[in-house]
Amino acid sequence: MVDPFALLPPADAARIAKLACVRNASAVSVLAGGITNRNYKVTTPAGIVVVRLSDSGSSVLAIDRDNEHLNSISAAVCGAGAPVIEYLPEAGALVVGWIEGRTYTEADVRNPVNLPRIAAACRLLHAGPRFVSDFNMFDIQARYLSLVQAEGYRLPARYLDLMPAFARMRAAMEVHPEPAVPCNNDLLAANFIDGGDRLWLIDYEYSGNNEASFELGNIWSESTLHSKLLEVLVESYWGQHLPGKTARARLWGLASQYGWTLWAAIQTSISPIDFDYWAWGMEKYDRAVAEFDSPGFERLLLDVATGH
């Protein structure tokens, strides 16, 4: 019998071979799209699974693999995420069930018809069991910045000049905080799987208890939705027109753009994956700068701080 793992990088093949659930596997293929993991689709006698391999260096990116494992189980329990099949921390491997469906693109997220479905998937996750960890973009950005400065990693122009405005955002957010709910916190388009009758949410690396408005704002940012579509997404989630919630989601979207820029700066320096992290981060950063510099920034701060 031909070894299905023979064509994989030897180090990855050796790690996957330690997993009990893939014994007697008949086929394996690379799944494209991961920028912090290497992902493999494996066909086994018990069914198809996805093996997610991570490297120890990801801990500097505020990823805790034990938390990811436990939060993935919680997401599966509430029905939002794939079932968790096996976890082998010494191999840096998490195995989840394969979800049959179509992976979303940014065009799918921008389609107004899909926004109520996205909102429903988020509500399902947010109503599930509380996660074992918390997520706060302001704290993560501070952690990232400390690392970038300590290691001398490249920073984009004006990044530090915008820190006072970022601090004002935090102060505005903390006036009327939302209750924290279990959030994915990284819902780029590829983390939605359309199973036909519903959407699934995958990839819980950055999962943690957080504001629902961050989830919505990050979705807006990741798929570069028009501001009118953010209103549709927010209204679909909350069930009514709430301009204050839209402003809060938009400000969280700006916070995520500014914070994830540093994620890209770190990955540019440390990641073994062949991906243009700097270009990825600068696309977000350019949008953040435009938002900071816009006349509407002050109004956003006021709307969020007053809860209007």
N, C-alpha and C positions, 0 to 999 in steps of 0.2 A: 504494500500500500504506500502511495506517495505521501510524504510528510507535507501537510498543507501549510506548515509554517516555514518550510525550507527557504522560501524566497523573501522572507522578512529580514530586516536587520538582525544579525545574530543576537545582539543584546536584548532586543525586544522579544525575539522568539524564546530566549531562555527564561525571560520573566513570565511570559504567557504560559510556558510549559509547567509552571508551578501551580497553576490554577486547576482545581479539581473539576470545575464545571466544563472545561474545554477538552477533557480527555476524549479520545476517539473522535475529535472534530474532523469533518469531511471537507471543509472549505474555509478560507479566510480571505478577506479583502480589506484594503485600506479605505477608511472613510475620510473624505476630504473635509476641510473646514476648521479643524481644531487649531487654535493658536496658543494654547497652553498645554495641550495633551496631544498624544498620538492615539488615534482611535481606530479600532479594528472590528469589522463585522465577522463573526465566527459562527459557522453552522455546526451544531452539535446534535447528537442523537435526541436530546431533550428539547431542542428548538434553537432558534437564532438568538445570539446575544451580542452585546457591544462591550468590548474590552477597552477600557480607558487607561492608558499608561501615562503617569506623570513623573516628573523628575523632582528630586529633593530641593532644587533651587527655587521651586515655585513658592516655598514658604515665605520668601522675601516679598512676594506679591500679595501678602495677607490671605493666602489660601491655606486653610487647615484641612488636610485630607480626612482626618477622623470626623471633623464636623460635617464635611461634604457627604461622607458616608451616612452618618446618622440623619442628616437633614434630607438626603435622598430617600431614605426609608420613610420618613414622615410625609414627604411629597407623594410617595407611592401609596401610603395608607389612605390619604385623603382623595386619591384618584387623579391627582394632577400630573404625577410623574410616572416614569417607567418602574417596574418592579426591580428591586435590587437582588441580584443573584449571588454575588460573592464579593468579598473584600479581602485583599491580601496586602496589608500595608507594607510589609517587608519587600514586596515586589512592586510597590507603587501602582497597584492595579485595583480598579473598581469595575465590576461587571454588572451591567443592567440589561434588562430584557429589551429585545428589539421591538420597536413600535412600527408597525406597517402603516405607511402614510407618506405624504409629500412634505418635504422640508420647505418652509416658507422662505421667500425672498423679500427684500425690502419693498418691492412692488406690491407684494401681497399685503404687507403691513399697511402700506399707504392706501390700499383699496378700502373705501369707507364701508363696504359691505362686510368686511372682515373685522372691523373694530368692535362691534358688539360681541363677537365670538372671542376675541382676545380679552375683552373685559371679563367675560364669563369665566374663562380659564384662570385668569388672575384671581377672581373672587373665590373660586374653588380652592386654590392654593392658600389664599389668605385666611380662609375659614378653617383650615386644617390644623393639625397639632402644632403647638409652638415649637420652633426650632431650638436647638441646643446652643446656638450662638446668636450674636447680634451683629448688625451691620450699620455703620455710620460713615457716610462718605467724607465728612469733615475730618473724622479721626483717621481714616485710611489715607486721605490726602496728606495729612501731617506726617504720617508714618512713611509714606512714599518720599515726600520732600526731604525728610531727614536722611534717608538712604541715598537719594540722588546727590545731595550736597556732601555727605560724608565720603562717597565714592568718586565724586567729581564727574558724574554723568552729565551728559549734555542737557541743557535746558533751552526751551525756545525763547525767542526774544520777548521781553516784557513780562515773562511769567511772574517773577517776584514783584514787579510793580503792581500787579493785580491782586496781590495778597490782601491789602486792606479792604478792597471791595468784597473779596471772598469772605473775610471775617464779618463784614456787615451782613452778608447773606446768612451766615450762621446765626447771628444775633436776631435777625428777623424771623428765621425759622423757629427759634427757641421760644418765641413769645406765645404761640398757640400750637404746640406740637400735637401731632396725631398719635393715637395709640399705635404701638408697634404690632405688626402682624407678620407671619412667616412669608418672606419674599424671596424670589429668585435673585433679584438685583442685577441681573445680567441678561435681560431678554432682548438680545439682538435677534434679527429675523430668523436666523438659522436655529434658534432654540425653541421655535414653534414647529410642531409636527402636526399636520392636518390629517387626522385619522378618518375624515369623512363626516362622521356624526358629531365630532368635537375636536378641539385642539388639545394637544399635550404640551407640557412645558418640560424641557430637558436641561441638563447641565447645571448642577447645584454647587459649583465651585465657590461662588461668592454669596451663597444663600445665607440668610440670617434674618432675624426679626428686625423690621424696619417699617417706615411709613408706607402705606399704600400709594401715596402720592409720589414717592420716589420711584416705585415700580413703573407708574404711568409716565412720569417724566423721563425716565431712562429709556423706555420704549420709544417715546417721541424723539429723543436724541439719537438713539442708535439707528433708527430707520429714516431719519431726517424728514419727519412728518411736517406738513404745513401746519401753521398755528391753528387754523380752522379744524384740522383733523384731530389735533390735541383736544379741542373742545368736545368733539364727537366722542373720543375715547373716554374722557373724564365723565361726560354725561352718561355714557353707556355703563360705566363702572358704578357710579353713585345713584343712577336711576333718576336724576334730575339735573337741571341746568344750575351749575354752581360756579360762577366766575372766580370766586376765591380759591376753590380747589384747582381750577385750571391754572391760576397764577402760581399756586404752590407747586404743582407738577412742573410747570415751566421753569421755575427757579431751581427745583431739584435737577431738572434736565441740564441746566447750566452748570450746576455743581458737579454733575457726573462728567460732563465734557472736560471741565477744568481738572478734575481729579484723575480721570482715566488718561489724560495727557501724560502724567508722570508714570503711569503703568507702562505706557509705550516707551518712554525714555529708559526705564529700567530694562524692559524686554529687549530693546535695541542693543543693550550692552551685555546681557547675560544669556539670552535664549539660544538653544541649539537648533531651533526650528527655522527653516528657510522661509521667512516672511518679512515684508517691509513694515516693521512696527512703527518706524518713525513717520512714514507717510500716513499710516493709519491714525496715529496720534495727532499729527498736524491738521488733518481734516477736522477732527473734533476741536482742536485748539483754535483754529481759525474761526469756527462758528462761535466758540466761547468769547473770543475777543470782540467779535462783532456785537454780541449780546451785551457784554460789559460796556462797550462804547456807545450803545444805542440810547436815544432819549428815553426809551421805555424802561430802562433798568431801574431808575429811581422809583417809578410807579409800581414796578413789580415788588420791590422791597416794601413799599408802603402797603400795598394790597395784602401781602403775606403777613406783615407785622400786625395789621389791624384785623385780619381775618375776613376782609370784605371780598 
